[in-house]
Amino acid sequence: MTSTNQLAVPFNKGFLTGDETGYMHQAMTGGPMTGDGPFTKRASALLTELVGAPHALLTTSCTHALDMTAMLLDLGPGDEVILPSFTFCSTANAYVLRGAVPVFVDIRPDTLNLDERQVEAAVTDRTKAIVVVHYAGVGVEMDAINAIAERHGLVVIEDNAHGLGGTYRGRNLGSIGAMATQSFHETKNVQCGEGGALVFNDPRYFERAEIIREKGTNRGQFFRGMVDKYRWIDIGSSYLPSDLLAAFLTAQLEHFADIQRRRHHVWSSYDARLAAWAAEHGVVRPTVPADREQPAHLYYLLLPDLDSRQSMLKHLLGHGVLGTFHYQPLHLAPAGEKFGRVGPEGCPVTEDVADRLLRLPLYAGMTDDDIDLVINAVETFRPRE
Ligand SMILES: *Cc1c(COP(=O)(O)O)cnc(C)c1O
C-alpha cells in the first residue's frame, strides 16, 4: 500500500466541515460522553429527516447495524438470506454470525445491483430476508424486489452504506425496506471515522432494537422514566456510539448539502470529461437509470478486461493517483465458500465485473487541480496498447 503523502491525489481524504471540533468540545465539557446524549439525539433527528424514515438509531458501525437486523429477525441455523455476492463482507457476516446461510445472487450488468430477475429462483422455504445493496448509491429495482418479498413473506433490508442522498422513483434510498443500515466510516459521504445507523421504516422493530443496542437491557426506557429499574431482557451487545462521535457526526449531517455539492462536482466532472476517452477505448461509465438519482458516493470505470484494469491502476499510480478495484466476490472468498451458498444461476457477472472495475479518487475536499490531474492521468492511458 502506498502511503498517501507520496501521492498527488489519494483515494480518499476525510472531509471536515469546520464544526466538528467545536461540537466535540461541547460534548466533552457539557455532559456525559456516553451514548444517547444531546448530540446523539441531534444526529438521529437529522438522519431521519434526511432519509425520510420515522426512526433511526446511531450505531458503532454499519456492520453492527447489519448484525442487529439479523437479531431483530431472529435468524438462526437453517434460515437463508438472499444477498448479492458483489458487496462488502459485513452484508453477509451479520447473518453468518447468527448461523444463517447467505445465498449469493448475481448482479445486473448495468447498475451492478442485485439482479431482481434472479431472486425468485433462489427463494426456498427457508428464505427469510432479501438484503439489497444500492451499489454506488444507484437504487436497486426496489418495486420488483418488494413484490417478490410480498409473494413469499420475506423481509427486505437495505444496506444503504452507499446510498445516503440517493433516490429511487422519487423515494429516498433507506426509506423503502423494513430497515436500512447506514455507514459513517471515513470513506463514506458523511463520516465520523467509524460509525453507522439503523433506520426503521417498519416501526415494529424499533423498540426491541433499542434494547439490543444497549447490551440487551431496557436502559433506554429506564432513562425515559418508563420503567423503575433496568434489566437484562434480550440478547444484545454494545452498539451505542459515544456522544463525542455523535457530535462529530452532527457537524457532518448539518453540512450534508455542502458535502454533496462538492462530491457531485467531482462525479459530474469525471463523467462528462471522460466520456469521449471511454467511448474510444471500450471503457464503460456508470449506468444511472432516469428514474433514480445517485448521491456521488463513488465513481467507477469498467475496463475491457483484468489486464487492462491492472495496468491502468499502475499507470494512475505512476501519475500519483491512487485508484482501487472493488469487491472481490464473496462467493469465491474463503468464508463465503465455507458459510454461504450460490443461487441457482451462479454469479458470472459478479466475477466479470470484479476483474474489470476501477474506482477513481472521490472526496469532498478535491480541488479542481486534483480533478484535472486525475482526468489527465486517465486520458493518457490506452487500454489496448
Ligand atoms: C462500508 C460498507 C459497509 C461497512 O460499513 P462500516 O460502517 O465500516 O461497518 C457495509 N456494507 C457496504 C455496502 C459498505 O460499503
PDBQT file of the ligand as one rigid body, heavy atoms in Angstrom, charges set to zero:
ROOT
HETATM    1  C1  LIG A 401     -18.762   0.442   4.106  1.00  0.00    +0.000 C 
HETATM    2  C2  LIG A 401     -19.753  -0.638   3.915  1.00  0.00    +0.000 A 
HETATM    3  C3  LIG A 401     -20.153  -1.468   4.979  1.00  0.00    +0.000 A 
HETATM    4  C4  LIG A 401     -19.495  -1.433   6.334  1.00  0.00    +0.000 C 
HETATM    5  O1  LIG A 401     -19.598  -0.214   6.957  1.00  0.00    +0.000 OA
HETATM    6  P1  LIG A 401     -18.857   0.014   8.379  1.00  0.00    +0.000 P 
HETATM    7  O2  LIG A 401     -19.521   1.251   8.877  1.00  0.00    +0.000 OA
HETATM    8  O3  LIG A 401     -17.415   0.204   8.073  1.00  0.00    +0.000 OA
HETATM    9  O4  LIG A 401     -19.134  -1.149   9.223  1.00  0.00    +0.000 OA
HETATM   10  C5  LIG A 401     -21.153  -2.388   4.754  1.00  0.00    +0.000 A 
HETATM   11  N1  LIG A 401     -21.724  -2.515   3.545  1.00  0.00    +0.000 NA
HETATM   12  C6  LIG A 401     -21.347  -1.767   2.495  1.00  0.00    +0.000 A 
HETATM   13  C7  LIG A 401     -22.027  -1.937   1.179  1.00  0.00    +0.000 C 
HETATM   14  C8  LIG A 401     -20.339  -0.816   2.648  1.00  0.00    +0.000 A 
HETATM   15  O5  LIG A 401     -19.939  -0.086   1.607  1.00  0.00    +0.000 OA
ENDROOT
TORSDOF 0
